[in-house]
Amino acid sequence: METKLRTIAKALTWQVIGLVVTGALAWFHTGSMLTAMSFALSTAASGLAFFFVHERIWARVRWGISSHA
């Protein structure tokens, strides 16, 4: 099992990769750096919020959880 700090570091680096890729794709499609960064930041924020809600819902689902350790 990994440490919480490692998990946080992985989540942050993954988010940065997502921002860069989304920003680059949006820039390619729009030709505007400002629009691209606005789009990338809004998708990152909404993705974070929806992921949190998704995880909280799944925390209530007992399917697929074994009681044997």
All heavy atoms as TSV, in Angstrom:
chain	resi	resn	atom	element	x	y	z
A	1	MET	N	N	0.845	-1.178	0.000
A	1	MET	CA	C	0.000	0.000	0.000
A	1	MET	C	C	0.891	1.242	0.000
A	1	MET	O	O	1.876	1.309	0.712
A	1	MET	CB	C	-0.891	-0.027	1.234
A	1	MET	CG	C	-1.835	1.103	1.336
A	1	MET	SD	S	-3.298	0.522	2.174
A	1	MET	CE	C	-4.339	1.881	1.967
A	2	GLU	N	N	0.514	2.223	-0.799
A	2	GLU	CA	C	1.344	3.427	-0.898
A	2	GLU	C	C	0.932	4.473	0.133
A	2	GLU	O	O	-0.161	4.424	0.681
A	2	GLU	CB	C	1.286	3.997	-2.309
A	2	GLU	CG	C	-0.058	4.505	-2.733
A	2	GLU	CD	C	-0.057	4.937	-4.195
A	2	GLU	OE1	O	0.478	4.218	-5.057
A	2	GLU	OE2	O	-0.610	6.003	-4.465
A	3	THR	N	N	1.836	5.413	0.366
A	3	THR	CA	C	1.559	6.471	1.343
A	3	THR	C	C	0.585	7.496	0.755
A	3	THR	O	O	0.434	7.608	-0.470
A	3	THR	CB	C	2.852	7.197	1.744
A	3	THR	OG1	O	3.370	7.874	0.595
A	3	THR	CG2	C	3.888	6.239	2.304
A	4	LYS	N	N	-0.052	8.255	1.636
A	4	LYS	CA	C	-0.967	9.303	1.199
A	4	LYS	C	C	-0.228	10.367	0.385
A	4	LYS	O	O	-0.755	10.877	-0.603
A	4	LYS	CB	C	-1.658	9.950	2.397
A	4	LYS	CG	C	-2.677	9.056	3.043
A	4	LYS	CD	C	-3.329	9.740	4.224
A	4	LYS	CE	C	-4.284	8.798	4.919
A	4	LYS	NZ	N	-4.916	9.393	6.082
A	5	LEU	N	N	0.983	10.684	0.793
A	5	LEU	CA	C	1.771	11.686	0.076
A	5	LEU	C	C	2.057	11.235	-1.356
A	5	LEU	O	O	1.969	12.022	-2.297
A	5	LEU	CB	C	3.075	11.976	0.823
A	5	LEU	CG	C	3.945	13.092	0.261
A	5	LEU	CD1	C	3.169	14.409	0.217
A	5	LEU	CD2	C	5.196	13.261	1.101
A	6	ARG	N	N	2.377	9.965	-1.537
A	6	ARG	CA	C	2.612	9.432	-2.884
A	6	ARG	C	C	1.334	9.520	-3.713
A	6	ARG	O	O	1.370	9.901	-4.884
A	6	ARG	CB	C	3.103	7.994	-2.809
A	6	ARG	CG	C	3.319	7.357	-4.170
A	6	ARG	CD	C	3.785	5.900	-4.028
A	6	ARG	NE	N	3.647	5.175	-5.259
A	6	ARG	CZ	C	4.557	5.135	-6.231
A	6	ARG	NH1	N	5.682	5.805	-6.093
A	6	ARG	NH2	N	4.352	4.437	-7.314
A	7	THR	N	N	0.195	9.170	-3.117
A	7	THR	CA	C	-1.084	9.238	-3.816
A	7	THR	C	C	-1.394	10.668	-4.236
A	7	THR	O	O	-1.835	10.921	-5.364
A	7	THR	CB	C	-2.224	8.694	-2.935
A	7	THR	OG1	O	-1.914	7.359	-2.541
A	7	THR	CG2	C	-3.547	8.698	-3.667
A	8	ILE	N	N	-1.148	11.624	-3.357
A	8	ILE	CA	C	-1.368	13.035	-3.670
A	8	ILE	C	C	-0.448	13.475	-4.806
A	8	ILE	O	O	-0.875	14.156	-5.740
A	8	ILE	CB	C	-1.182	13.921	-2.418
A	8	ILE	CG1	C	-2.316	13.658	-1.432
A	8	ILE	CG2	C	-1.109	15.388	-2.782
A	8	ILE	CD1	C	-2.090	14.254	-0.053
A	9	ALA	N	N	0.814	13.078	-4.750
A	9	ALA	CA	C	1.776	13.438	-5.796
A	9	ALA	C	C	1.346	12.867	-7.146
A	9	ALA	O	O	1.402	13.553	-8.169
A	9	ALA	CB	C	3.172	12.941	-5.433
A	10	LYS	N	N	0.868	11.627	-7.157
A	10	LYS	CA	C	0.404	11.015	-8.397
A	10	LYS	C	C	-0.825	11.741	-8.934
A	10	LYS	O	O	-0.934	11.973	-10.139
A	10	LYS	CB	C	0.092	9.537	-8.163
A	10	LYS	CG	C	1.329	8.677	-8.019
A	10	LYS	CD	C	1.019	7.283	-7.527
A	10	LYS	CE	C	0.026	6.535	-8.350
A	10	LYS	NZ	N	-0.230	5.167	-7.835
A	11	ALA	N	N	-1.737	12.087	-8.061
A	11	ALA	CA	C	-2.954	12.793	-8.481
A	11	ALA	C	C	-2.606	14.158	-9.065
A	11	ALA	O	O	-3.162	14.572	-10.091
A	11	ALA	CB	C	-3.914	12.940	-7.306
A	12	LEU	N	N	-1.690	14.869	-8.426
A	12	LEU	CA	C	-1.295	16.197	-8.911
A	12	LEU	C	C	-0.580	16.118	-10.256
A	12	LEU	O	O	-0.870	16.911	-11.160
A	12	LEU	CB	C	-0.423	16.909	-7.878
A	12	LEU	CG	C	-1.132	17.370	-6.609
A	12	LEU	CD1	C	-0.128	17.923	-5.610
A	12	LEU	CD2	C	-2.199	18.401	-6.931
A	13	THR	N	N	0.334	15.176	-10.407
A	13	THR	CA	C	1.037	15.063	-11.676
A	13	THR	C	C	0.082	14.640	-12.790
A	13	THR	O	O	0.183	15.118	-13.920
A	13	THR	CB	C	2.231	14.087	-11.603
A	13	THR	OG1	O	1.780	12.804	-11.156
A	13	THR	CG2	C	3.304	14.605	-10.662
A	14	TRP	N	N	-0.872	13.769	-12.478
A	14	TRP	CA	C	-1.865	13.364	-13.469
A	14	TRP	C	C	-2.710	14.560	-13.883
A	14	TRP	O	O	-3.015	14.742	-15.058
A	14	TRP	CB	C	-2.732	12.241	-12.916
A	14	TRP	CG	C	-3.758	11.779	-13.902
A	14	TRP	CD1	C	-5.102	11.974	-13.855
A	14	TRP	CD2	C	-3.502	11.060	-15.116
A	14	TRP	NE1	N	-5.707	11.415	-14.958
A	14	TRP	CE2	C	-4.742	10.850	-15.747
A	14	TRP	CE3	C	-2.351	10.581	-15.723
A	14	TRP	CZ2	C	-4.857	10.182	-16.956
A	14	TRP	CZ3	C	-2.474	9.909	-16.926
A	14	TRP	CH2	C	-3.721	9.718	-17.524
A	15	GLN	N	N	-3.078	15.401	-12.920
A	15	GLN	CA	C	-3.880	16.589	-13.213
A	15	GLN	C	C	-3.098	17.562	-14.096
A	15	GLN	O	O	-3.659	18.151	-15.022
A	15	GLN	CB	C	-4.297	17.272	-11.910
A	15	GLN	CG	C	-5.376	18.294	-12.068
A	15	GLN	CD	C	-6.697	17.675	-12.493
A	15	GLN	OE1	O	-6.980	16.535	-12.236
A	15	GLN	NE2	N	-7.502	18.452	-13.171
A	16	VAL	N	N	-1.821	17.725	-13.836
A	16	VAL	CA	C	-0.982	18.615	-14.658
A	16	VAL	C	C	-0.891	18.081	-16.089
A	16	VAL	O	O	-1.019	18.846	-17.057
A	16	VAL	CB	C	0.426	18.783	-14.035
A	16	VAL	CG1	C	1.378	19.458	-15.011
A	16	VAL	CG2	C	0.337	19.567	-12.738
A	17	ILE	N	N	-0.708	16.774	-16.236
A	17	ILE	CA	C	-0.674	16.176	-17.574
A	17	ILE	C	C	-1.997	16.447	-18.292
A	17	ILE	O	O	-2.017	16.841	-19.463
A	17	ILE	CB	C	-0.381	14.661	-17.502
A	17	ILE	CG1	C	1.055	14.427	-17.035
A	17	ILE	CG2	C	-0.643	13.980	-18.848
A	17	ILE	CD1	C	1.351	12.990	-16.658
A	18	GLY	N	N	-3.106	16.271	-17.598
A	18	GLY	CA	C	-4.420	16.525	-18.179
A	18	GLY	C	C	-4.592	17.972	-18.599
A	18	GLY	O	O	-5.137	18.256	-19.677
A	19	LEU	N	N	-4.129	18.900	-17.777
A	19	LEU	CA	C	-4.215	20.323	-18.114
A	19	LEU	C	C	-3.415	20.642	-19.373
A	19	LEU	O	O	-3.884	21.358	-20.258
A	19	LEU	CB	C	-3.707	21.183	-16.957
A	19	LEU	CG	C	-4.683	21.456	-15.831
A	19	LEU	CD1	C	-3.969	22.077	-14.637
A	19	LEU	CD2	C	-5.784	22.373	-16.310
A	20	VAL	N	N	-2.215	20.115	-19.455
A	20	VAL	CA	C	-1.349	20.383	-20.604
A	20	VAL	C	C	-1.956	19.805	-21.881
A	20	VAL	O	O	-2.042	20.486	-22.910
A	20	VAL	CB	C	0.076	19.835	-20.361
A	20	VAL	CG1	C	0.912	19.886	-21.632
A	20	VAL	CG2	C	0.755	20.597	-19.240
A	21	VAL	N	N	-2.399	18.554	-21.825
A	21	VAL	CA	C	-2.968	17.910	-23.009
A	21	VAL	C	C	-4.253	18.608	-23.441
A	21	VAL	O	O	-4.437	18.922	-24.617
A	21	VAL	CB	C	-3.209	16.406	-22.754
A	21	VAL	CG1	C	-4.014	15.776	-23.879
A	21	VAL	CG2	C	-1.882	15.688	-22.577
A	22	THR	N	N	-5.154	18.865	-22.487
A	22	THR	CA	C	-6.411	19.537	-22.821
A	22	THR	C	C	-6.147	20.934	-23.364
A	22	THR	O	O	-6.764	21.360	-24.344
A	22	THR	CB	C	-7.343	19.602	-21.596
A	22	THR	OG1	O	-7.576	18.277	-21.124
A	22	THR	CG2	C	-8.663	20.254	-21.934
A	23	GLY	N	N	-5.232	21.662	-22.730
A	23	GLY	CA	C	-4.886	23.001	-23.201
A	23	GLY	C	C	-4.314	22.984	-24.605
A	23	GLY	O	O	-4.675	23.803	-25.458
A	24	ALA	N	N	-3.428	22.031	-24.875
A	24	ALA	CA	C	-2.819	21.934	-26.207
A	24	ALA	C	C	-3.867	21.598	-27.265
A	24	ALA	O	O	-3.882	22.186	-28.354
A	24	ALA	CB	C	-1.711	20.888	-26.199
A	25	LEU	N	N	-4.752	20.660	-26.957
A	25	LEU	CA	C	-5.802	20.302	-27.911
A	25	LEU	C	C	-6.758	21.466	-28.154
A	25	LEU	O	O	-7.143	21.745	-29.299
A	25	LEU	CB	C	-6.578	19.082	-27.418
A	25	LEU	CG	C	-5.832	17.751	-27.483
A	25	LEU	CD1	C	-6.608	16.667	-26.759
A	25	LEU	CD2	C	-5.563	17.360	-28.918
A	26	ALA	N	N	-7.132	22.155	-27.088
A	26	ALA	CA	C	-8.041	23.301	-27.236
A	26	ALA	C	C	-7.367	24.417	-28.030
A	26	ALA	O	O	-8.004	25.067	-28.859
A	26	ALA	CB	C	-8.480	23.803	-25.864
A	27	TRP	N	N	-6.089	24.649	-27.792
A	27	TRP	CA	C	-5.340	25.670	-28.528
A	27	TRP	C	C	-5.280	25.320	-30.017
A	27	TRP	O	O	-5.483	26.162	-30.886
A	27	TRP	CB	C	-3.952	25.818	-27.939
A	27	TRP	CG	C	-3.137	26.950	-28.507
A	27	TRP	CD1	C	-3.593	28.063	-29.129
A	27	TRP	CD2	C	-1.720	27.063	-28.489
A	27	TRP	NE1	N	-2.546	28.873	-29.497
A	27	TRP	CE2	C	-1.380	28.280	-29.107
A	27	TRP	CE3	C	-0.697	26.269	-27.993
A	27	TRP	CZ2	C	-0.069	28.705	-29.256
A	27	TRP	CZ3	C	0.610	26.700	-28.133
A	27	TRP	CH2	C	0.916	27.900	-28.756
A	28	PHE	N	N	-5.014	24.030	-30.278
A	28	PHE	CA	C	-4.967	23.564	-31.668
A	28	PHE	C	C	-6.302	23.818	-32.373
A	28	PHE	O	O	-6.335	24.238	-33.518
A	28	PHE	CB	C	-4.618	22.073	-31.703
A	28	PHE	CG	C	-4.668	21.463	-33.069
A	28	PHE	CD1	C	-3.646	21.678	-33.985
A	28	PHE	CD2	C	-5.741	20.674	-33.440
A	28	PHE	CE1	C	-3.688	21.116	-35.253
A	28	PHE	CE2	C	-5.801	20.108	-34.708
A	28	PHE	CZ	C	-4.777	20.322	-35.613
A	29	HIS	N	N	-7.395	23.555	-31.678
A	29	HIS	CA	C	-8.724	23.681	-32.291
A	29	HIS	C	C	-9.239	25.116	-32.354
A	29	HIS	O	O	-10.001	25.455	-33.259
A	29	HIS	CB	C	-9.738	22.797	-31.566
A	29	HIS	CG	C	-9.560	21.346	-31.860
A	29	HIS	ND1	N	-9.932	20.771	-33.050
A	29	HIS	CD2	C	-9.026	20.342	-31.119
A	29	HIS	CE1	C	-9.641	19.477	-33.024
A	29	HIS	NE2	N	-9.092	19.198	-31.865
A	30	THR	N	N	-8.825	25.942	-31.398
A	30	THR	CA	C	-9.363	27.309	-31.361
A	30	THR	C	C	-8.384	28.352	-31.869
A	30	THR	O	O	-8.801	29.432	-32.293
A	30	THR	CB	C	-9.779	27.711	-29.933
A	30	THR	OG1	O	-8.620	27.793	-29.105
A	30	THR	CG2	C	-10.783	26.735	-29.350
A	31	GLY	N	N	-7.093	28.080	-31.748
A	31	GLY	CA	C	-6.081	29.055	-32.116
A	31	GLY	C	C	-5.892	30.151	-31.085
A	31	GLY	O	O	-5.109	31.068	-31.275
A	32	SER	N	N	-6.597	30.047	-29.963
A	32	SER	CA	C	-6.517	31.062	-28.912
A	32	SER	C	C	-5.977	30.448	-27.623
A	32	SER	O	O	-6.583	29.537	-27.065
A	32	SER	CB	C	-7.914	31.640	-28.646
A	32	SER	OG	O	-7.930	32.396	-27.459
A	33	MET	N	N	-4.848	30.963	-27.150
A	33	MET	CA	C	-4.254	30.464	-25.914
A	33	MET	C	C	-5.174	30.750	-24.721
A	33	MET	O	O	-5.349	29.900	-23.840
A	33	MET	CB	C	-2.879	31.089	-25.687
A	33	MET	CG	C	-2.196	30.611	-24.419
A	33	MET	SD	S	-1.879	28.840	-24.371
A	33	MET	CE	C	-0.410	28.770	-25.353
A	34	LEU	N	N	-5.779	31.935	-24.679
A	34	LEU	CA	C	-6.668	32.294	-23.571
A	34	LEU	C	C	-7.884	31.369	-23.519
A	34	LEU	O	O	-8.237	30.848	-22.455
A	34	LEU	CB	C	-7.117	33.750	-23.687
A	34	LEU	CG	C	-8.008	34.266	-22.557
A	34	LEU	CD1	C	-7.274	34.180	-21.222
A	34	LEU	CD2	C	-8.436	35.695	-22.834
A	35	THR	N	N	-8.495	31.127	-24.655
A	35	THR	CA	C	-9.636	30.216	-24.709
A	35	THR	C	C	-9.215	28.805	-24.324
A	35	THR	O	O	-9.916	28.117	-23.580
A	35	THR	CB	C	-10.262	30.211	-26.123
A	35	THR	OG1	O	-10.688	31.528	-26.436
A	35	THR	CG2	C	-11.427	29.256	-26.224
A	36	ALA	N	N	-8.062	28.394	-24.804
A	36	ALA	CA	C	-7.560	27.048	-24.511
A	36	ALA	C	C	-7.328	26.861	-23.014
A	36	ALA	O	O	-7.744	25.847	-22.439
A	36	ALA	CB	C	-6.264	26.797	-25.276
A	37	MET	N	N	-6.689	27.822	-22.377
A	37	MET	CA	C	-6.412	27.685	-20.938
A	37	MET	C	C	-7.696	27.771	-20.123
A	37	MET	O	O	-7.856	27.069	-19.123
A	37	MET	CB	C	-5.385	28.727	-20.483
A	37	MET	CG	C	-3.995	28.494	-21.054
A	37	MET	SD	S	-3.427	26.755	-21.024
A	37	MET	CE	C	-3.426	26.404	-19.291
A	38	SER	N	N	-8.608	28.628	-20.541
A	38	SER	CA	C	-9.898	28.723	-19.868
A	38	SER	C	C	-10.634	27.387	-19.944
A	38	SER	O	O	-11.181	26.899	-18.950
A	38	SER	CB	C	-10.731	29.830	-20.508
A	38	SER	OG	O	-12.022	29.870	-19.954
A	39	PHE	N	N	-10.627	26.793	-21.128
A	39	PHE	CA	C	-11.272	25.496	-21.313
A	39	PHE	C	C	-10.579	24.421	-20.476
A	39	PHE	O	O	-11.239	23.628	-19.796
A	39	PHE	CB	C	-11.246	25.111	-22.794
A	39	PHE	CG	C	-11.922	23.808	-23.078
A	39	PHE	CD1	C	-13.297	23.709	-23.090
A	39	PHE	CD2	C	-11.171	22.675	-23.326
A	39	PHE	CE1	C	-13.925	22.496	-23.338
A	39	PHE	CE2	C	-11.777	21.464	-23.577
A	39	PHE	CZ	C	-13.161	21.367	-23.590
A	40	ALA	N	N	-9.255	24.387	-20.511
A	40	ALA	CA	C	-8.508	23.371	-19.765
A	40	ALA	C	C	-8.756	23.497	-18.266
A	40	ALA	O	O	-8.968	22.488	-17.578
A	40	ALA	CB	C	-7.013	23.491	-20.069
A	41	LEU	N	N	-8.743	24.711	-17.748
A	41	LEU	CA	C	-8.975	24.896	-16.309
A	41	LEU	C	C	-10.407	24.554	-15.912
A	41	LEU	O	O	-10.635	23.955	-14.850
A	41	LEU	CB	C	-8.623	26.325	-15.898
A	41	LEU	CG	C	-7.136	26.655	-15.935
A	41	LEU	CD1	C	-6.917	28.150	-15.716
A	41	LEU	CD2	C	-6.376	25.842	-14.903
A	42	SER	N	N	-11.371	24.901	-16.759
A	42	SER	CA	C	-12.756	24.576	-16.418
A	42	SER	C	C	-13.009	23.080	-16.485
A	42	SER	O	O	-13.746	22.539	-15.652
A	42	SER	CB	C	-13.736	25.342	-17.311
A	42	SER	OG	O	-13.626	24.952	-18.650
A	43	THR	N	N	-12.398	22.383	-17.433
A	43	THR	CA	C	-12.575	20.933	-17.480
A	43	THR	C	C	-11.880	20.251	-16.305
A	43	THR	O	O	-12.397	19.278	-15.762
A	43	THR	CB	C	-12.084	20.324	-18.809
A	43	THR	OG1	O	-10.705	20.622	-18.988
A	43	THR	CG2	C	-12.897	20.793	-19.982
A	44	ALA	N	N	-10.745	20.784	-15.887
A	44	ALA	CA	C	-10.047	20.216	-14.729
A	44	ALA	C	C	-10.877	20.395	-13.460
A	44	ALA	O	O	-11.024	19.467	-12.659
A	44	ALA	CB	C	-8.682	20.865	-14.563
A	45	ALA	N	N	-11.444	21.579	-13.275
A	45	ALA	CA	C	-12.252	21.847	-12.077
A	45	ALA	C	C	-13.519	20.998	-12.065
A	45	ALA	O	O	-13.869	20.402	-11.038
A	45	ALA	CB	C	-12.601	23.332	-12.007
A	46	SER	N	N	-14.197	20.927	-13.200
A	46	SER	CA	C	-15.424	20.124	-13.240
A	46	SER	C	C	-15.098	18.643	-13.108
A	46	SER	O	O	-15.823	17.897	-12.441
A	46	SER	CB	C	-16.220	20.393	-14.519
A	46	SER	OG	O	-15.493	20.006	-15.653
A	47	GLY	N	N	-13.998	18.210	-13.706
A	47	GLY	CA	C	-13.583	16.813	-13.574
A	47	GLY	C	C	-13.289	16.443	-12.129
A	47	GLY	O	O	-13.665	15.368	-11.665
A	48	LEU	N	N	-12.636	17.336	-11.419
A	48	LEU	CA	C	-12.338	17.097	-10.002
A	48	LEU	C	C	-13.628	16.985	-9.194
A	48	LEU	O	O	-13.794	16.066	-8.392
A	48	LEU	CB	C	-11.472	18.223	-9.451
A	48	LEU	CG	C	-11.116	18.144	-7.967
A	48	LEU	CD1	C	-10.284	16.912	-7.683
A	48	LEU	CD2	C	-10.385	19.396	-7.550
A	49	ALA	N	N	-14.556	17.889	-9.432
A	49	ALA	CA	C	-15.826	17.877	-8.699
A	49	ALA	C	C	-16.626	16.606	-8.999
A	49	ALA	O	O	-17.122	15.942	-8.076
A	49	ALA	CB	C	-16.645	19.116	-9.055
A	50	PHE	N	N	-16.733	16.258	-10.271
A	50	PHE	CA	C	-17.496	15.068	-10.627
A	50	PHE	C	C	-16.815	13.789	-10.155
A	50	PHE	O	O	-17.478	12.826	-9.771
A	50	PHE	CB	C	-17.774	15.020	-12.126
A	50	PHE	CG	C	-18.895	15.920	-12.530
A	50	PHE	CD1	C	-18.640	17.100	-13.202
A	50	PHE	CD2	C	-20.207	15.606	-12.226
A	50	PHE	CE1	C	-19.664	17.946	-13.570
A	50	PHE	CE2	C	-21.247	16.440	-12.582
A	50	PHE	CZ	C	-20.983	17.613	-13.259
A	51	PHE	N	N	-15.490	13.763	-10.170
A	51	PHE	CA	C	-14.782	12.590	-9.649
A	51	PHE	C	C	-15.060	12.417	-8.164
A	51	PHE	O	O	-15.284	11.305	-7.688
A	51	PHE	CB	C	-13.272	12.712	-9.898
A	51	PHE	CG	C	-12.511	11.513	-9.401
A	51	PHE	CD1	C	-12.527	10.333	-10.107
A	51	PHE	CD2	C	-11.798	11.571	-8.214
A	51	PHE	CE1	C	-11.836	9.220	-9.639
A	51	PHE	CE2	C	-11.110	10.476	-7.748
A	51	PHE	CZ	C	-11.120	9.291	-8.463
A	52	PHE	N	N	-15.056	13.512	-7.421
A	52	PHE	CA	C	-15.341	13.453	-5.982
A	52	PHE	C	C	-16.741	12.873	-5.748
A	52	PHE	O	O	-16.912	11.963	-4.932
A	52	PHE	CB	C	-15.228	14.853	-5.367
A	52	PHE	CG	C	-15.544	14.869	-3.900
A	52	PHE	CD1	C	-14.590	14.499	-2.972
A	52	PHE	CD2	C	-16.805	15.232	-3.449
A	52	PHE	CE1	C	-14.883	14.496	-1.613
A	52	PHE	CE2	C	-17.114	15.234	-2.099
A	52	PHE	CZ	C	-16.151	14.867	-1.185
A	53	VAL	N	N	-17.732	13.385	-6.468
A	53	VAL	CA	C	-19.106	12.883	-6.320
A	53	VAL	C	C	-19.171	11.404	-6.715
A	53	VAL	O	O	-19.771	10.581	-6.007
A	53	VAL	CB	C	-20.091	13.724	-7.169
A	53	VAL	CG1	C	-21.470	13.087	-7.203
A	53	VAL	CG2	C	-20.173	15.141	-6.630
A	54	HIS	N	N	-18.534	11.053	-7.811
A	54	HIS	CA	C	-18.485	9.669	-8.278
A	54	HIS	C	C	-17.914	8.751	-7.195
A	54	HIS	O	O	-18.468	7.687	-6.906
A	54	HIS	CB	C	-17.631	9.629	-9.551
A	54	HIS	CG	C	-17.368	8.266	-10.081
A	54	HIS	ND1	N	-16.220	7.578	-9.790
A	54	HIS	CD2	C	-18.101	7.465	-10.891
A	54	HIS	CE1	C	-16.248	6.408	-10.407
A	54	HIS	NE2	N	-17.380	6.316	-11.077
A	55	GLU	N	N	-16.809	9.149	-6.597
A	55	GLU	CA	C	-16.179	8.340	-5.550
A	55	GLU	C	C	-17.070	8.215	-4.317
A	55	GLU	O	O	-17.136	7.155	-3.697
A	55	GLU	CB	C	-14.827	8.942	-5.149
A	55	GLU	CG	C	-13.751	8.717	-6.180
A	55	GLU	CD	C	-13.431	7.237	-6.355
A	55	GLU	OE1	O	-13.151	6.548	-5.357
A	55	GLU	OE2	O	-13.477	6.764	-7.500
A	56	ARG	N	N	-17.754	9.285	-3.930
A	56	ARG	CA	C	-18.639	9.236	-2.759
A	56	ARG	C	C	-19.818	8.303	-3.010
A	56	ARG	O	O	-20.248	7.582	-2.119
A	56	ARG	CB	C	-19.137	10.634	-2.381
A	56	ARG	CG	C	-18.021	11.610	-2.004
A	56	ARG	CD	C	-17.012	11.075	-1.014
A	56	ARG	NE	N	-17.648	10.684	0.230
A	56	ARG	CZ	C	-17.149	9.822	1.104
A	56	ARG	NH1	N	-15.979	9.267	0.886
A	56	ARG	NH2	N	-17.790	9.526	2.199
A	57	ILE	N	N	-20.334	8.303	-4.229
A	57	ILE	CA	C	-21.427	7.384	-4.562
A	57	ILE	C	C	-20.931	5.945	-4.510
A	57	ILE	O	O	-21.561	5.069	-3.903
A	57	ILE	CB	C	-22.028	7.720	-5.946
A	57	ILE	CG1	C	-22.778	9.052	-5.875
A	57	ILE	CG2	C	-22.945	6.598	-6.426
A	57	ILE	CD1	C	-23.192	9.608	-7.230
A	58	TRP	N	N	-19.791	5.691	-5.131
A	58	TRP	CA	C	-19.246	4.335	-5.124
A	58	TRP	C	C	-18.872	3.861	-3.718
A	58	TRP	O	O	-18.875	2.654	-3.450
A	58	TRP	CB	C	-18.034	4.235	-6.057
A	58	TRP	CG	C	-18.450	3.803	-7.427
A	58	TRP	CD1	C	-18.619	4.600	-8.507
A	58	TRP	CD2	C	-18.782	2.485	-7.851
A	58	TRP	NE1	N	-19.030	3.856	-9.578
A	58	TRP	CE2	C	-19.150	2.549	-9.206
A	58	TRP	CE3	C	-18.821	1.251	-7.207
A	58	TRP	CZ2	C	-19.528	1.426	-9.937
A	58	TRP	CZ3	C	-19.199	0.133	-7.944
A	58	TRP	CH2	C	-19.553	0.223	-9.280
A	59	ALA	N	N	-18.559	4.770	-2.826
A	59	ALA	CA	C	-18.240	4.386	-1.445
A	59	ALA	C	C	-19.455	3.764	-0.765
A	59	ALA	O	O	-19.312	2.985	0.193
A	59	ALA	CB	C	-17.760	5.599	-0.653
A	60	ARG	N	N	-20.657	4.061	-1.237
A	60	ARG	CA	C	-21.887	3.507	-0.667
A	60	ARG	C	C	-22.301	2.182	-1.310
A	60	ARG	O	O	-23.183	1.511	-0.816
A	60	ARG	CB	C	-23.025	4.509	-0.815
A	60	ARG	CG	C	-22.797	5.770	-0.025
A	60	ARG	CD	C	-23.897	6.780	-0.325
A	60	ARG	NE	N	-23.720	7.978	0.434
A	60	ARG	CZ	C	-24.378	8.254	1.561
A	60	ARG	NH1	N	-25.255	7.401	2.037
A	60	ARG	NH2	N	-24.155	9.381	2.198
A	61	VAL	N	N	-21.680	1.833	-2.431
A	61	VAL	CA	C	-22.025	0.597	-3.139
A	61	VAL	C	C	-21.207	-0.546	-2.562
A	61	VAL	O	O	-19.977	-0.484	-2.522
A	61	VAL	CB	C	-21.751	0.754	-4.659
A	61	VAL	CG1	C	-21.990	-0.559	-5.390
A	61	VAL	CG2	C	-22.596	1.879	-5.232
A	62	ARG	N	N	-21.872	-1.592	-2.126
A	62	ARG	CA	C	-21.187	-2.736	-1.502
A	62	ARG	C	C	-20.785	-3.793	-2.522
A	62	ARG	O	O	-20.032	-4.702	-2.209
A	62	ARG	CB	C	-22.096	-3.389	-0.444
A	62	ARG	CG	C	-22.434	-2.474	0.705
A	62	ARG	CD	C	-21.242	-2.220	1.610
A	62	ARG	NE	N	-20.725	-0.882	1.320
A	62	ARG	CZ	C	-19.505	-0.465	1.604
A	62	ARG	NH1	N	-18.645	-1.201	2.194
A	62	ARG	NH2	N	-19.126	0.742	1.281
A	63	TRP	N	N	-21.276	-3.692	-3.743
A	63	TRP	CA	C	-20.982	-4.695	-4.769
A	63	TRP	C	C	-19.482	-4.781	-5.038
A	63	TRP	O	O	-18.805	-3.784	-5.161
A	63	TRP	CB	C	-21.720	-4.310	-6.059
A	63	TRP	CG	C	-21.366	-5.176	-7.217
A	63	TRP	CD1	C	-21.857	-6.410	-7.489
A	63	TRP	CD2	C	-20.426	-4.895	-8.239
A	63	TRP	NE1	N	-21.297	-6.909	-8.628
A	63	TRP	CE2	C	-20.400	-5.975	-9.119
A	63	TRP	CE3	C	-19.605	-3.800	-8.505
A	63	TRP	CZ2	C	-19.595	-6.046	-10.238
A	63	TRP	CZ3	C	-18.801	-3.851	-9.620
A	63	TRP	CH2	C	-18.789	-4.966	-10.475
A	64	GLY	N	N	-18.971	-5.999	-5.094
A	64	GLY	CA	C	-17.587	-6.216	-5.441
A	64	GLY	C	C	-16.597	-6.070	-4.297
A	64	GLY	O	O	-15.393	-6.158	-4.501
A	65	ILE	N	N	-17.107	-5.878	-3.091
A	65	ILE	CA	C	-16.235	-5.755	-1.919
A	65	ILE	C	C	-16.273	-7.060	-1.150
A	65	ILE	O	O	-17.336	-7.542	-0.770
A	65	ILE	CB	C	-16.660	-4.594	-1.019
A	65	ILE	CG1	C	-16.528	-3.274	-1.762
A	65	ILE	CG2	C	-15.843	-4.585	0.273
A	65	ILE	CD1	C	-17.018	-2.065	-0.980
A	66	SER	N	N	-15.108	-7.632	-0.954
A	66	SER	CA	C	-15.000	-8.895	-0.239
A	66	SER	C	C	-14.809	-8.629	1.247
A	66	SER	O	O	-14.061	-7.749	1.637
A	66	SER	CB	C	-13.810	-9.700	-0.776
A	66	SER	OG	O	-13.634	-10.859	-0.027
A	67	SER	N	N	-15.483	-9.416	2.047
A	67	SER	CA	C	-15.320	-9.251	3.500
A	67	SER	C	C	-14.130	-10.047	4.019
A	67	SER	O	O	-13.754	-9.959	5.173
A	67	SER	CB	C	-16.597	-9.701	4.225
A	67	SER	OG	O	-16.868	-11.063	3.949
A	68	HIS	N	N	-13.500	-10.828	3.140
A	68	HIS	CA	C	-12.321	-11.622	3.520
A	68	HIS	C	C	-11.057	-10.825	3.230
A	68	HIS	O	O	-10.861	-10.334	2.148
A	68	HIS	CB	C	-12.275	-12.934	2.742
A	68	HIS	CG	C	-13.522	-13.742	2.899
A	68	HIS	ND1	N	-13.912	-14.255	4.099
A	68	HIS	CD2	C	-14.455	-14.113	1.998
A	68	HIS	CE1	C	-15.040	-14.915	3.948
A	68	HIS	NE2	N	-15.398	-14.836	2.673
A	69	ALA	N	N	-10.202	-10.720	4.232
A	69	ALA	CA	C	-8.974	-9.960	4.053
A	69	ALA	C	C	-7.826	-10.825	3.611
A	69	ALA	O	O	-7.703	-11.932	3.738
A	69	ALA	CB	C	-8.585	-9.249	5.347
